[in-house]
Amino acid sequence: MNQPVHGEENPFEAMQARFDLAAAKLGLEPNLLQILRTCEREIKISIPVVMDDGSVTVFEGYRVQHSTARGPAKGGIRYAPNVNSDEVRALAAWMTWKCAVVNVPFGGGKGGVICDPFKMSKGELERVTRRYVAGIMDILGPDRDVPAPDMGTDGQVMAWLMDTYSMHQRAYLPAIVTGKPIGLGGSLGRIEATGRGVMIVTRQALDHLGMKPGDCSAAIQGAGNVGLISALQLSKLGVKVVAISDIHGGLYNKNGLDLEAIQKHLQKTRKLEGFDGGERVSNTQILELPVDILVPAATENVITSRNAANIKAKVITEGANGPVTAGADKILDQKGIFVIPDILANAGGVTVSYFEWVQDRMAFFWTQKEVEDRMEHIMVESFAAVVDMARRFQVSNRIAAYMLGVNRVAEVTRMRGIYA
Ligand code: NAD
């Protein structure tokens, strides 16, 4: 099993550090603090899979439900070699606070399988997915726990999940999962939702700070669902996107990158490598470029106490979950950088996942415009609520977002009481 990490880079401890600050500001009673600080339910399973060469590999999978106080657990499934229990716990808790920040009626959950999807065939991925779903099925359900894509998983994986669950339940149950292909009950606008949300909150932040998109440059770490779409959306807004990276490194062109060409190259080759039109930069350098907006949209712990002082951006929009460690928070604050925290910045995805779940349950589907307008409204209102909280309590945007989310979960937990 992958060993949990300790210290600054343990994401669950990072979540708890921010939670504790928010809880203290809210004056949360100690009993409630104990309940909300821990996860409700955790499953760890072995996933034996027959590989294409006939050998058997036993993978390790997790599903964690942090809270179901406000609704079914909601959160993605990650396929990556470095998945570990504390990471899944942190991601589950962040989902709880995120759903509460944007006020959609879900709790928080997350899942993961330790594997490298880039080194597996389609058949192997399908077998891992179906066996994983069968192993955690007892805690899933449209009213219990509704997964979605995350790093290393996509609409096809969600389709296998939906099919496996539906076959076992002897029913057509698209509301078991979101991020599905449109033909299977997916929502228009879901693929773009997280990147579009990143653009909306960045636009609101620029407006709040008196900056104009047309005068701004941006660097994006990550060229997947969140990174690439954030880049395309920011560019549509008028921002000059000068750098983007994937796991192998990045591309930088101070005159702006041709993002449509990059998108085509990625569709063909699945990596940035081999694309002409910029100089190569590392994933460390991309974070320290002289840009106005930085969007870390790849993975956790990329801005830590070691490199936070080198960041030059005026605005950081956290497309990824947990890209900034608790140790780096103070340094960024002291530098006066306007940070839009993950639990607000990337909440466009779960907001449209909520719309998808609603549409599946009604079996009545909305137009792209209806989806986009409703999402826009929620993101704009949530941004304003966080900034207002930060101003009233004189705290950072991150602690303000936690306060907003934690308070909403605390309220319903008090109302529900402790079942004995
Ligand atoms: P993805 O798999 O589509 O893309 C991930 C990108 O990051 C790829 O370009 C990959 O090469 C790069 N990457 C991976 N590890 C890296 C590393 N160590 N250093 C640099 N680059 C690395 O995943 P995604 O769905 O875009 O998710 C990215 C982040 O956004 C994750 O933190 C995820 O939890 C978060 N997120 C995703 C969604 C969503 O709707 N997909 C919603 C909210 C938050």
Boltz pocket constraint, residues with backbone or C-beta under 6 A from the ligand:
constraints:
  - pocket:
      binder: B
      contacts: [[A, 149], [A, 150], [A, 151], [A, 152], [A, 153], [A, 190], [A, 194], [A, 221], [A, 222], [A, 223], [A, 224], [A, 225], [A, 226], [A, 227], [A, 245], [A, 246], [A, 247], [A, 248], [A, 283], [A, 297], [A, 298], [A, 299], [A, 300], [A, 319], [A, 320], [A, 321], [A, 322], [A, 346], [A, 347], [A, 349], [A, 350]]
      max_distance: 6.0
